[in-house]
Amino acid sequence: MKITAGRPRVGTAICWLAVAPGAGWALARLGGLDRGPLVQLLAFTPYAVLGSLVPLLLALALRRRWPAVVAAVTTATLIAVVAPRTLPSAQPAATGPTVRLLTANLLAGAADPATVVESVRTERVDVLVVQEFTPSVEAELDRLGLDRLLPYRQLNPVIGTPGSGLYSRHPISAGGIRTLRGGWGFTQAYATVAVPGAPEVRVESAHPSAPYALDQTGYWRDDLTAQPPATPHGPLSILAGDFNATLDHGPLRALLRTGYVDAAAAVGAGLTGTWGPYDGSLIPPVTIDHVLVDRRIAVRDLDVRALPGSDHRMLLAELRLPASPRADGGR
């Protein structure tokens, strides 16, 4: 009798032990508790959705009511925060010109420059922003013809990973280089791009520090907090690049709340991985590269593309800007 009576308690304990990690994960995600080791962990929240089904099925199979209830709430919560990235959202009625923007992390100059230039040429890219941009890759890009395709530029090539660059088909002004406070000293090139038929739009190549170790998470948070906010009642703004953060990180969501829209999520492609490594490693891809656009800009499409030699993938966004007042016939 004691053994028989003990079995239900053992089964219940096993269910609670299985349910607890997922429930804690959901609470951390909802509470914005991305501190310490949770910074890296929360990047994998989309995978936690699938993992949360295991304790739910276990509790149902063992007929443990309350563990099943908690497991069901956990799964529903995780689905609620992740699923919207797979659903296209309504776009503003922008009637101005179309701009095609490409962002690429060049892995300290190791990425294949021919792939970048060919993408610019065949996809009729108007604006290119690059991170981890080096003097050697700058020279190679121009040798391959980028200077003729995108003649306007604001560049800061640096040996290693801090470099940044912005190239444009259209004239630029008010350009500069932002130096972040993070441990890597990443820089961010920016400029105002004059697209015919649209208001001027400020574009910046984003590259906050990576939270690769516990002692770097403070720099990571500082760099994300230092990113330029959107100006929904002022000039148009686009912030694109390697953010080293996913939409499950609180600082990036806070940046979005200033008036940006994540372009990938806007077209239902918000779960496509942009950082591997894609070399057989067991680390699953996560979405840390983004194109953030002013909420007045319509996102027509976003494509994630391979970039040989880099551990990141490129993002190609097709955007439609609002029309300038004169183009709309206004005063």
Beta strands, then each sheet from edge to edge (+ up, - down):
strand 1: 98-105
strand 2: 127-131
strand 3: 152-156
strand 4: 164-168
strand 5: 172-179
strand 6: 187-193
strand 7: 201-206
strand 8: 236-242
strand 9: 260-262
strand 10: 289-294
strand 11: 298-305
strand 12: 314-320
sheet 1: 3+ 4- 2+ 1+ 12- 11+
sheet 2: 5+ 6- 7+ 8+ 10- 9+
end
